[in-house]
Each structure stands twice: as structure tokens, then as C-alpha cells.
Amino acid sequence: QAQLVESGGGLVQTGGSLRLSCAASGRALATNTLAWFRQGPGKEREFVALRWVNGATYYSNPVKGRFTISKDNAKNTLYLRMNSLKPEDTAVYYCAAGRSGSTSDIRDYDYWGQGTQVTVSS
């Protein structure tokens, strides 16, 4: 079973940057697709970015070009670098792990972290 713990959230002004971290532990993480989702106030949880086992990445349109997902294999930590932040990026950000062929569909993911709050002020 995988355990995921996010950190790095906070309050930032429009145009600022943050880097979220997701420390992963447990079995079979090397064969999992790892992803970030977010849930804004009054909204459903939505896909942000994912990294497949082969290192390829995929982003949602709202964050493409501004966010970068990466992984440090030695530290077993997933990151989300967020640049040019906008107020609409305000949300709780969740790290998730799914099977190796997982997509942007939230139903593909079995393991979730507790979330970290990101607030972007205008």
C-alpha cells in the first residue's frame, strides 16, 4: 500500500511561484503513475498533471506551460512546480498514485495524500 504526504502549499500573490512536494512510501511506487489533482472552493476535484512510469508527462490545459511535474527517484518524491500563479489556481492540491497506465481520470487513482492548500491572492 502506498502512502503519500504533500507539503509546500501556502499563500502567494498573483504571478508568484510555489513548489509542492509529495513524499511517497510503500510498495510498487516505481510502477505507478503519479499525478496531481486539485479541488477549488465549491468545485469538484480536477486533474492537473501526471507523470507516467517512463517519465512522460501530461498536463491539463489550464496549467500547461505554467506547471511542471517531476520526480526525484532517489528521494521517492514527486514535485509540482507552479509558476505564474493565478487566483483561479487557488485550491487544495492532492497527490495521487494509480496503476501504470493511469490517465487523467480520477477513477484511475487508488492512493491519495491528505492535500495541501494553495491560495493565490489578487
C-alpha positions as protocol buffer text, in pm:
chain_id: "A"
residue {
  index: 1
  type: GLN
  ca { x: 0 y: 0 z: 0 }
}
residue {
  index: 2
  type: ALA
  ca { x: 128 y: 348 z: -86 }
}
residue {
  index: 3
  type: GLN
  ca { x: 139 y: 643 z: 149 }
}
residue {
  index: 4
  type: LEU
  ca { x: 153 y: 995 z: 11 }
}
residue {
  index: 5
  type: VAL
  ca { x: 222 y: 1313 z: 209 }
}
residue {
  index: 6
  type: GLU
  ca { x: 203 y: 1655 z: 42 }
}
residue {
  index: 7
  type: SER
  ca { x: 373 y: 1973 z: 155 }
}
residue {
  index: 8
  type: GLY
  ca { x: 471 y: 2313 z: 20 }
}
residue {
  index: 9
  type: GLY
  ca { x: 138 y: 2487 z: -7 }
}
residue {
  index: 10
  type: GLY
  ca { x: 83 y: 2842 z: 112 }
}
residue {
  index: 11
  type: LEU
  ca { x: -27 y: 3193 z: 27 }
}
residue {
  index: 12
  type: VAL
  ca { x: 126 y: 3362 z: -278 }
}
residue {
  index: 13
  type: GLN
  ca { x: 48 y: 3669 z: -485 }
}
residue {
  index: 14
  type: THR
  ca { x: -68 y: 3657 z: -845 }
}
residue {
  index: 15
  type: GLY
  ca { x: 227 y: 3587 z: -1071 }
}
residue {
  index: 16
  type: GLY
  ca { x: 422 y: 3415 z: -796 }
}
residue {
  index: 17
  type: SER
  ca { x: 557 y: 3061 z: -775 }
}
residue {
  index: 18
  type: LEU
  ca { x: 535 y: 2763 z: -543 }
}
residue {
  index: 19
  type: ARG
  ca { x: 676 y: 2413 z: -543 }
}
residue {
  index: 20
  type: LEU
  ca { x: 466 y: 2135 z: -398 }
}
residue {
  index: 21
  type: SER
  ca { x: 621 y: 1811 z: -278 }
}
residue {
  index: 22
  type: CYS
  ca { x: 471 y: 1467 z: -233 }
}
residue {
  index: 23
  type: ALA
  ca { x: 674 y: 1222 z: -30 }
}
residue {
  index: 24
  type: ALA
  ca { x: 583 y: 869 z: -130 }
}
residue {
  index: 25
  type: SER
  ca { x: 637 y: 542 z: 54 }
}
residue {
  index: 26
  type: GLY
  ca { x: 510 y: 191 z: 23 }
}
residue {
  index: 27
  type: ARG
  ca { x: 533 y: -83 z: -229 }
}
residue {
  index: 28
  type: ALA
  ca { x: 535 y: -65 z: -606 }
}
residue {
  index: 29
  type: LEU
  ca { x: 563 y: 312 z: -637 }
}
residue {
  index: 30
  type: ALA
  ca { x: 820 y: 263 z: -910 }
}
residue {
  index: 31
  type: THR
  ca { x: 546 y: 115 z: -1128 }
}
residue {
  index: 32
  type: ASN
  ca { x: 277 y: 370 z: -1052 }
}
residue {
  index: 33
  type: THR
  ca { x: 153 y: 665 z: -1247 }
}
residue {
  index: 34
  type: LEU
  ca { x: 181 y: 966 z: -1018 }
}
residue {
  index: 35
  type: ALA
  ca { x: -44 y: 1268 z: -1051 }
}
residue {
  index: 36
  type: TRP
  ca { x: -159 y: 1595 z: -904 }
}
residue {
  index: 37
  type: PHE
  ca { x: -524 y: 1690 z: -872 }
}
residue {
  index: 38
  type: ARG
  ca { x: -682 y: 1997 z: -716 }
}
residue {
  index: 39
  type: GLN
  ca { x: -1013 y: 2098 z: -567 }
}
residue {
  index: 40
  type: GLY
  ca { x: -1111 y: 2461 z: -560 }
}
residue {
  index: 41
  type: PRO
  ca { x: -1379 y: 2613 z: -335 }
}
residue {
  index: 42
  type: GLY
  ca { x: -1718 y: 2473 z: -432 }
}
residue {
  index: 43
  type: LYS
  ca { x: -1572 y: 2276 z: -720 }
}
residue {
  index: 44
  type: GLU
  ca { x: -1515 y: 1911 z: -799 }
}
residue {
  index: 45
  type: ARG
  ca { x: -1167 y: 1765 z: -780 }
}
residue {
  index: 46
  type: GLU
  ca { x: -993 y: 1808 z: -1115 }
}
residue {
  index: 47
  type: PHE
  ca { x: -685 y: 1673 z: -1288 }
}
residue {
  index: 48
  type: VAL
  ca { x: -374 y: 1892 z: -1301 }
}
residue {
  index: 49
  type: ALA
  ca { x: -76 y: 1685 z: -1419 }
}
residue {
  index: 50
  type: LEU
  ca { x: 58 y: 1332 z: -1430 }
}
residue {
  index: 51
  type: ARG
  ca { x: 386 y: 1151 z: -1477 }
}
residue {
  index: 52
  type: TRP
  ca { x: 393 y: 804 z: -1623 }
}
residue {
  index: 53
  type: VAL
  ca { x: 650 y: 543 z: -1522 }
}
residue {
  index: 54
  type: ASN
  ca { x: 855 y: 609 z: -1838 }
}
residue {
  index: 55
  type: GLY
  ca { x: 891 y: 974 z: -1740 }
}
residue {
  index: 56
  type: ALA
  ca { x: 645 y: 1115 z: -1991 }
}
residue {
  index: 57
  type: THR
  ca { x: 414 y: 1383 z: -1858 }
}
residue {
  index: 58
  type: TYR
  ca { x: 70 y: 1521 z: -1936 }
}
residue {
  index: 59
  type: TYR
  ca { x: -97 y: 1842 z: -1823 }
}
residue {
  index: 60
  type: SER
  ca { x: -443 y: 1988 z: -1813 }
}
residue {
  index: 61
  type: ASN
  ca { x: -497 y: 2283 z: -2046 }
}
residue {
  index: 62
  type: PRO
  ca { x: -536 y: 2545 z: -1767 }
}
residue {
  index: 63
  type: VAL
  ca { x: -186 y: 2474 z: -1630 }
}
residue {
  index: 64
  type: LYS
  ca { x: 4 y: 2375 z: -1941 }
}
residue {
  index: 65
  type: GLY
  ca { x: 313 y: 2591 z: -1983 }
}
residue {
  index: 66
  type: ARG
  ca { x: 299 y: 2716 z: -1623 }
}
residue {
  index: 67
  type: PHE
  ca { x: 324 y: 2400 z: -1413 }
}
residue {
  index: 68
  type: THR
  ca { x: 590 y: 2128 z: -1425 }
}
residue {
  index: 69
  type: ILE
  ca { x: 561 y: 1782 z: -1272 }
}
residue {
  index: 70
  type: SER
  ca { x: 879 y: 1597 z: -1184 }
}
residue {
  index: 71
  type: LYS
  ca { x: 1006 y: 1317 z: -964 }
}
residue {
  index: 72
  type: ASP
  ca { x: 1324 y: 1260 z: -768 }
}
residue {
  index: 73
  type: ASN
  ca { x: 1363 y: 883 z: -770 }
}
residue {
  index: 74
  type: ALA
  ca { x: 1635 y: 883 z: -507 }
}
residue {
  index: 75
  type: LYS
  ca { x: 1409 y: 1067 z: -265 }
}
residue {
  index: 76
  type: ASN
  ca { x: 1089 y: 899 z: -387 }
}
residue {
  index: 77
  type: THR
  ca { x: 933 y: 1242 z: -402 }
}
residue {
  index: 78
  type: LEU
  ca { x: 700 y: 1391 z: -661 }
}
residue {
  index: 79
  type: TYR
  ca { x: 703 y: 1765 z: -724 }
}
residue {
  index: 80
  type: LEU
  ca { x: 479 y: 2021 z: -885 }
}
residue {
  index: 81
  type: ARG
  ca { x: 648 y: 2345 z: -976 }
}
residue {
  index: 82
  type: MET
  ca { x: 385 y: 2615 z: -1025 }
}
residue {
  index: 83
  type: ASN
  ca { x: 477 y: 2942 z: -1196 }
}
residue {
  index: 84
  type: SER
  ca { x: 274 y: 3245 z: -1300 }
}
residue {
  index: 85
  type: LEU
  ca { x: 8 y: 3158 z: -1047 }
}
residue {
  index: 86
  type: LYS
  ca { x: -342 y: 3299 z: -1088 }
}
residue {
  index: 87
  type: PRO
  ca { x: -627 y: 3339 z: -838 }
}
residue {
  index: 88
  type: GLU
  ca { x: -813 y: 3059 z: -1017 }
}
residue {
  index: 89
  type: ASP
  ca { x: -530 y: 2823 z: -916 }
}
residue {
  index: 90
  type: THR
  ca { x: -646 y: 2855 z: -556 }
}
residue {
  index: 91
  type: ALA
  ca { x: -732 y: 2504 z: -438 }
}
residue {
  index: 92
  type: VAL
  ca { x: -633 y: 2213 z: -221 }
}
residue {
  index: 93
  type: TYR
  ca { x: -376 y: 2017 z: -418 }
}
residue {
  index: 94
  type: TYR
  ca { x: -366 y: 1639 z: -388 }
}
residue {
  index: 95
  type: CYS
  ca { x: -100 y: 1390 z: -485 }
}
residue {
  index: 96
  type: ALA
  ca { x: -227 y: 1056 z: -617 }
}
residue {
  index: 97
  type: ALA
  ca { x: -88 y: 720 z: -729 }
}
residue {
  index: 98
  type: GLY
  ca { x: -251 y: 484 z: -973 }
}
residue {
  index: 99
  type: ARG
  ca { x: -165 y: 183 z: -1184 }
}
residue {
  index: 100
  type: SER
  ca { x: 100 y: 218 z: -1451 }
}
residue {
  index: 101
  type: GLY
  ca { x: -142 y: 301 z: -1733 }
}
residue {
  index: 102
  type: SER
  ca { x: -349 y: 557 z: -1546 }
}
residue {
  index: 103
  type: THR
  ca { x: -491 y: 858 z: -1727 }
}
residue {
  index: 104
  type: SER
  ca { x: -632 y: 1194 z: -1619 }
}
residue {
  index: 105
  type: ASP
  ca { x: -947 y: 1016 z: -1498 }
}
residue {
  index: 106
  type: ILE
  ca { x: -975 y: 1049 z: -1122 }
}
residue {
  index: 107
  type: ARG
  ca { x: -1117 y: 696 z: -1103 }
}
residue {
  index: 108
  type: ASP
  ca { x: -779 y: 553 z: -1208 }
}
residue {
  index: 109
  type: TYR
  ca { x: -618 y: 651 z: -878 }
}
residue {
  index: 110
  type: ASP
  ca { x: -629 y: 437 z: -566 }
}
residue {
  index: 111
  type: TYR
  ca { x: -396 y: 621 z: -330 }
}
residue {
  index: 112
  type: TRP
  ca { x: -428 y: 982 z: -219 }
}
residue {
  index: 113
  type: GLY
  ca { x: -249 y: 1223 z: 7 }
}
residue {
  index: 114
  type: GLN
  ca { x: -426 y: 1449 z: 254 }
}
residue {
  index: 115
  type: GLY
  ca { x: -384 y: 1760 z: 41 }
}
residue {
  index: 116
  type: THR
  ca { x: -207 y: 2093 z: 77 }
}
residue {
  index: 117
  type: GLN
  ca { x: -374 y: 2433 z: 45 }
}
residue {
  index: 118
  type: VAL
  ca { x: -259 y: 2680 z: -219 }
}
residue {
  index: 119
  type: THR
  ca { x: -406 y: 3029 z: -207 }
}
residue {
  index: 120
  type: VAL
  ca { x: -328 y: 3288 z: -474 }
}
residue {
  index: 121
  type: SER
  ca { x: -421 y: 3645 z: -383 }
}
residue {
  index: 122
  type: SER
  ca { x: -513 y: 3902 z: -646 }
}
